[in-house]
Amino acid sequence: MRILFAAAEYAPLVSSGGLGDAIAGLARALVRQGTSVTVAIPRYRSVFEIGSKLTGPGNRYRHVVDGVEVVLIDDPDSFDRDGIYGAGPGASYEDNWLRWARFAMAVADLAEADGYDVVNLHDAHVALAAVRIETPTVFTIHNAAYPILGPLAETNAMLGLPPEAVLPMGSLEWFGEANFMKAGLLYADRVTTVSPGFARQIAHDSEVTGGLDGVIRSLTHPPVGVMNGIDIEAFNPATDTSLPLAYEADTWNRRSESRRALAATTGLDASGVIFGTVGRVTAQKGFDLIDPVLEDLIEEGCRLLVVGNGEQDDLVDSWVDQYPTAVAHRPFDQKLARLTWAGSDAYVMPSRFEPGGLGNIYAMRYGCPPVVRFTGGLADTVVDVDEDPEHGNGIGFRLYESIELAKTLRRAMRLVRSHPDLWQNMAIRGMKTDWGWDRAAIAYLNVYRNVLAEITRKA
């Protein structure tokens, strides 16, 4: 089976976080299953120096990473710029709708020219390709909160859809604009997303989908939720050279060296309980829950490290100004991220919503129990130790309220201080869980086969 992936990111070539890691992890796992996978991404300025020019239609370059063929589609007007989505962290180019529409059309041309069996489109950036592709298509939602909206008439002029597509309630129209994600949902043969919990949530939660939950409920085939994984070889504390001392489940206590290094690197008071978090600093991640209760928690010994940037940087930086030895904020750095997973006492992720949740999985891989709000993929991967002592690998809460987060953080601090053996057992349980991508690859292969079988029956 020949599969074409299309996405905005592919780690390690181009990545701003979880999306690039997920595309790379799934693609490599499919190759291990004996599947041929090609990944199409834009030829960004940052990757101009790699790849060999391909013959045939379009301006394309080929590069192979870990057995996966990556096709870089050249469009200097759209992608010869700094960054992926904007010039800096949290920024967006004003013509993003046009950039991604052009890329989606180039993906459609590639799909039809090279004869793939299935095309898997990842997120709204490439969703419009589903409109033009005759090849069976699967549309995967990694984050439903970013649908990409563009001018209706101009977008349809590129797509060439019939007039009814732009009428109110048409397949492209969304309150007078073109909604790329809506088009992907309606034109793809199947829809998947990155966890079973999020698959259920997007069919009923209009806040998470920007109102597209009704469209999702109307689909002939409900979205299939496949839990994300991680690259367990690349993220392995037993071999990770960025850590001061390697360790594994049987030598979990060696994490203390990473804890000392983390406190020294960030200036945090090591006498407290260190909660780390890595990722985008946005409203989605629950930072607004922390603000009203932070002062009391710090007095009780809570220490917080935030690694990453986003629209709520000013809020986090105000905490640093008030509590310079209790709160630290650093830009994303791969080595610091790994040290955060390895050196924090607990990993905090009080998300408003969370499609898959990779930070909590990375943390568990490094023996750091997560403290989460049970939503989406977090509810699929984290088991509260008080609710299930035999299988617990973390703790969590359900209501999106500051008081619930505070109670849960206090529970974590009490366990770390008063029940270290229980906390260690939770951590080791998380480390021993297989978080790899092979399970997900098998599930995606079943989706692809089902699509092909249904099309064959209809023919």
C-alpha positions in Angstrom: 0.0 0.0 0.0 1.3 3.5 -1.0 0.3 6.2 1.4 0.7 10.0 0.9 0.7 12.1 4.0 0.3 15.9 3.7 0.9 18.3 6.6 2.4 21.6 7.7 5.1 20.0 9.8 7.4 17.0 9.8 9.9 16.5 12.7 12.8 16.9 12.8 12.9 18.9 9.5 10.2 21.4 10.5 8.3 21.4 13.7 6.7 23.7 16.2 5.5 21.1 18.6 3.3 18.0 18.7 2.0 18.0 15.1 5.5 17.5 13.6 6.3 14.8 16.1 3.0 13.0 15.5 3.3 13.0 11.7 6.9 11.7 11.9 6.1 9.1 14.5 3.1 7.7 12.6 4.9 7.7 9.3 7.9 5.8 10.6 5.6 3.3 12.3 3.7 2.6 9.1 7.1 2.0 7.3 7.9 -0.5 10.0 4.6 -2.2 9.2 5.8 -2.6 5.6 3.9 0.3 4.1 5.3 2.8 1.7 4.9 6.4 3.0 5.6 9.7 1.4 5.1 12.9 3.4 4.4 16.2 1.6 5.3 19.5 3.4 6.0 23.0 2.1 9.6 23.9 1.2 10.1 26.4 3.9 13.1 28.8 3.9 14.6 26.8 6.8 14.8 23.6 4.6 16.0 25.2 1.4 19.4 23.5 1.6 18.1 19.9 1.7 16.5 17.6 -0.9 17.2 16.8 -4.5 15.1 18.2 -7.3 12.5 15.9 -8.8 11.4 15.7 -12.4 7.8 15.9 -13.4 5.0 18.4 -12.7 5.5 21.1 -10.0 8.6 22.3 -8.3 9.4 19.5 -5.9 12.4 18.2 -3.9 12.9 14.8 -2.4 14.6 14.0 1.0 14.6 10.7 2.9 14.4 10.6 6.7 14.4 7.3 8.6 13.0 5.4 5.7 10.3 8.0 5.0 10.3 9.9 1.7 9.6 13.6 2.3 8.6 15.7 -0.7 9.2 19.4 -0.3 6.8 21.4 -2.4 8.3 24.7 -3.5 6.2 27.9 -3.5 8.5 30.8 -2.7 5.7 33.4 -2.6 4.0 31.4 0.2 6.8 29.8 2.1 10.1 31.6 1.5 9.6 33.3 4.9 10.6 33.1 8.5 8.7 30.6 10.6 5.9 28.2 9.7 2.7 30.0 10.5 4.1 33.5 11.2 7.4 35.3 11.7 7.7 34.4 15.3 6.1 32.3 18.2 2.3 32.9 18.3 2.3 35.1 15.2 0.3 34.5 12.0 0.8 35.7 8.5 -2.3 37.7 7.2 -2.4 35.6 4.0 -2.3 32.2 5.8 -5.5 31.2 4.1 -3.9 31.7 0.7 -0.7 30.0 1.6 -2.4 26.9 2.8 -5.0 26.9 -0.1 -2.1 27.0 -2.6 -0.3 24.2 -0.7 -3.4 22.1 -0.6 -3.9 22.4 -4.4 -0.2 21.4 -4.9 -0.8 18.3 -2.7 -3.9 17.4 -4.8 -1.8 17.6 -8.0 0.9 15.4 -6.4 -1.6 12.9 -5.2 -3.2 12.5 -8.7 0.1 12.5 -10.5 1.9 9.8 -8.5 -0.8 7.3 -8.0 -1.1 6.7 -4.3 -3.6 4.2 -2.8 -4.7 6.5 0.1 -4.0 10.2 0.9 -4.0 11.1 4.6 -4.5 14.9 5.1 -3.4 16.2 8.5 -5.3 19.2 9.9 -6.9 22.2 8.3 -3.8 23.4 6.5 -4.2 20.7 3.8 -7.9 20.0 4.2 -8.9 21.7 0.9 -7.0 19.0 -1.0 -9.8 16.6 -0.2 -12.1 18.6 -2.5 -9.8 18.0 -5.5 -8.4 14.5 -5.0 -10.0 11.5 -6.7 -7.8 9.2 -4.6 -9.4 7.9 -1.4 -8.8 10.4 1.4 -8.6 10.3 5.2 -8.7 13.6 7.0 -7.1 13.6 10.5 -7.9 16.3 13.0 -5.0 17.1 15.4 -6.5 20.3 16.7 -10.1 21.2 15.9 -9.6 24.8 17.3 -7.8 26.0 14.2 -10.2 25.6 11.2 -8.5 28.2 8.9 -11.0 30.7 7.4 -10.6 32.5 4.1 -12.6 34.7 1.7 -15.4 32.6 0.3 -15.4 33.7 -3.4 -11.6 33.7 -3.8 -11.2 30.3 -2.2 -13.9 28.8 -4.3 -12.4 30.3 -7.4 -9.3 28.2 -6.6 -11.3 25.1 -6.0 -13.9 25.3 -8.8 -16.7 23.9 -6.7 -20.3 24.3 -7.9 -22.2 27.4 -6.9 -24.2 25.6 -4.1 -20.9 25.1 -2.2 -20.7 28.8 -1.3 -24.4 29.2 -0.5 -25.4 29.4 3.2 -25.0 25.9 4.7 -22.9 24.8 1.6 -20.0 22.5 1.9 -17.4 25.4 1.9 -19.4 28.2 3.5 -19.2 29.1 7.2 -20.9 32.4 8.2 -19.9 34.0 5.0 -16.4 32.7 4.9 -14.7 29.6 3.5 -14.0 27.1 6.3 -11.1 24.8 5.3 -11.7 22.2 8.1 -15.4 22.0 7.2 -14.5 21.2 3.6 -12.0 18.5 4.7 -14.7 16.9 6.9 -17.3 16.7 4.2 -15.1 15.7 1.2 -12.8 13.1 2.9 -13.8 9.5 2.8 -13.0 9.0 6.5 -12.2 11.3 9.4 -9.8 10.3 12.3 -8.5 12.2 15.3 -5.8 11.7 17.8 -7.6 10.0 20.7 -10.9 8.1 21.4 -11.8 10.8 23.9 -11.4 13.6 21.5 -13.3 11.8 18.8 -16.3 11.7 21.2 -15.8 15.3 22.3 -15.7 16.9 18.9 -19.1 15.4 18.0 -20.8 17.3 20.9 -18.6 20.2 22.1 -19.1 23.3 20.0 -16.5 25.3 22.0 -13.7 22.9 21.0 -14.7 22.7 17.3 -15.8 26.3 16.8 -19.3 25.1 16.0 -18.4 22.3 13.6 -19.8 19.6 16.0 -23.0 19.6 14.0 -21.1 18.9 10.8 -19.2 16.1 12.5 -22.5 14.5 13.7 -23.8 14.6 10.2 -20.9 12.5 8.8 -21.8 9.0 7.4 -18.9 7.5 9.3 -18.2 8.9 12.8 -14.6 10.0 13.4 -12.2 7.3 14.5 -10.1 8.1 17.5 -6.6 6.6 17.5 -4.4 7.5 20.5 -1.2 9.3 19.6 2.1 7.8 20.5 5.7 8.9 20.9 9.1 7.8 19.5 10.2 5.6 22.5 13.7 5.2 21.1 14.3 8.9 20.6 12.7 9.7 24.0 14.4 7.3 26.4 15.9 8.3 29.7 18.1 5.3 29.6 20.0 6.7 26.6 19.2 10.4 26.6 22.5 12.3 26.5 20.8 15.6 27.5 20.3 14.3 31.0 23.1 14.5 33.7 22.6 10.8 34.6 20.8 8.1 32.6 18.2 6.0 34.3 15.3 3.6 33.7 12.4 2.2 35.7 14.6 0.1 37.9 16.9 3.0 38.7 14.2 5.7 39.0 15.9 7.3 42.0 18.7 8.5 39.7 16.2 11.2 38.5 17.3 13.2 41.5 20.4 14.3 39.5 18.1 15.7 36.8 16.0 17.4 39.5 19.1 19.1 40.9 20.2 20.2 37.4 16.7 21.5 36.6 16.6 23.6 39.7 20.1 25.0 39.1 19.3 25.8 35.4 16.0 27.6 36.1 16.7 29.2 39.5 13.8 27.5 41.1 13.8 26.9 44.9 14.5 23.1 45.1 12.9 22.8 48.6 9.4 22.9 47.0 7.6 20.5 44.8 8.5 21.2 41.2 5.6 21.1 38.6 6.8 21.3 35.0 4.9 21.9 31.8 6.2 22.1 28.2 4.2 23.5 25.3 2.3 26.4 23.9 1.4 29.1 26.5 -2.2 29.6 25.4 -5.7 29.7 26.9 -6.3 26.1 25.8 -3.7 24.9 28.3 -5.5 26.1 31.4 -3.1 28.9 32.6 -6.1 31.0 33.6 -6.9 28.4 36.2 -3.5 28.8 37.8 -3.6 32.6 38.3 -6.3 32.9 41.1 -4.7 30.1 43.3 -1.0 30.5 42.6 -0.1 32.7 45.6 -1.6 30.3 48.1 0.0 27.3 46.4 3.4 28.9 46.4 3.2 29.6 50.1 2.5 25.8 50.5 5.6 24.9 48.5 4.5 24.7 44.9 7.1 25.5 42.3 6.2 26.0 38.6 8.4 25.8 35.5 6.8 26.8 32.1 8.8 25.9 29.0 7.3 27.4 25.8 5.7 30.6 24.4 2.4 31.9 23.3 -0.4 34.4 23.7 -0.3 34.2 27.5 3.4 34.9 28.0 2.7 38.1 29.8 0.6 36.3 32.4 3.3 33.8 33.1 6.0 36.5 33.1 4.0 38.4 35.7 4.2 35.4 38.0 7.9 35.3 37.5 8.2 38.9 38.5 6.2 38.3 41.7 7.8 35.0 42.6 11.2 34.8 41.0 12.4 31.7 42.9 9.0 29.9 42.7 8.1 30.4 39.0 10.4 30.1 36.0 9.5 30.7 32.3 11.8 29.7 29.5 11.4 29.5 25.7 11.0 26.1 24.2 14.3 24.2 23.9 14.5 20.5 23.2 17.2 19.8 25.8 15.4 21.8 28.5 12.1 20.0 27.6 13.7 16.7 28.3 15.3 17.9 31.5 11.9 19.2 32.6 10.3 15.7 32.1 13.2 14.1 33.8 13.6 16.5 36.7 10.2 17.8 37.7 8.4 16.1 40.5 5.2 16.2 38.6 4.0 17.3 35.2 1.0 19.7 35.1 -1.5 19.9 32.2 -4.9 21.5 33.3 -6.1 21.9 29.7 -9.4 23.3 28.8 -9.4 20.7 26.0 -6.6 18.4 24.7 -7.0 16.4 21.5 -4.2 13.9 22.1 -2.0 15.0 24.8 1.7 14.3 24.2 3.3 16.2 27.0 1.8 13.9 29.6 3.1 10.9 27.7 6.6 12.3 27.3 6.5 13.0 31.1 5.4 9.5 32.0 8.1 8.1 29.7 10.6 10.0 31.8 9.1 8.8 35.1 7.2 12.1 35.9 3.6 11.5 37.0 1.1 13.9 35.3 -1.5 16.1 37.0 -4.2 16.7 34.4 -7.7 17.8 33.8 -9.5 14.7 32.4 -10.4 15.8 28.9 -9.8 14.3 25.4 -6.6 12.3 25.2 -5.6 13.1 28.8 -8.6 11.1 30.0 -7.5 8.2 27.7 -4.0 8.0 29.0 -4.0 9.2 32.7 -5.5 7.0 35.4 -6.0 8.6 38.8 -4.2 6.6 41.5 -7.0 7.3 44.0 -9.6 6.0 41.7 -7.6 2.9 40.6 -4.7 2.3 42.9 -3.5 -0.8 40.9 -3.2 1.0 37.6 -2.9 4.7 38.6 -0.2 6.6 36.7 -1.2 10.1 37.7 -3.9 12.2 39.2 -6.6 14.5 37.8 -9.8 16.5 38.0 -12.8 17.0 35.8 -14.5 20.4 36.4 -12.7 23.3 34.7 -12.4 25.4 37.9 -9.4 26.9 39.7 -10.5 25.4 43.0 -10.4 21.9 41.5 -6.9 22.4 40.1 -5.7 23.7 43.4 -7.1 20.7 45.3 -5.4 18.4 42.8 -2.1 20.1 43.0 -2.3 19.9 46.8 -3.0 16.2 46.5 0.1 15.8 44.3 2.2 17.7 46.8 1.0 15.6 49.7 1.7 12.4 47.8 5.2 13.5 46.8 6.1 14.5 50.4 4.3 12.0 52.5 3.9 8.9 50.3 7.1 8.8 48.1 6.9 5.1 47.6 3.4 5.4 46.2 4.5 8.3 43.9 7.5 6.2 42.7 5.3 3.3 41.9 3.0 5.5 39.8 6.0 6.9 38.0 7.5 3.4 37.3 4.1 2.3 36.0 4.1 5.1 33.5 7.6 4.4 32.4 6.9 0.7 31.8 3.8 1.5 29.6 4.4 1.1 25.8 3.7 4.5 24.5 5.1 3.7 21.0 3.5 4.3 17.6 3.1 0.8 16.3 -0.3 0.3 17.9 -1.5 3.5 16.2 0.0 2.5 12.8 -2.0 -0.8 12.9 -5.2 1.1 13.6 -4.6 3.5 10.8 -3.9 0.7 8.4 -7.3 -0.7 9.3 -8.9 2.6 8.5 -7.1 2.8 5.1 -8.2 -0.8 4.3 -11.8 -0.1 5.3 -11.9 3.0 3.0 -10.5 1.0 0.1 -12.8 -1.9 0.7 -15.9 0.4 0.8 -14.9 2.1 -2.4 -14.3 -1.3 -4.1 -17.8 -2.4 -3.0 -19.4 0.7 -4.4 -17.5 0.3 -7.7 
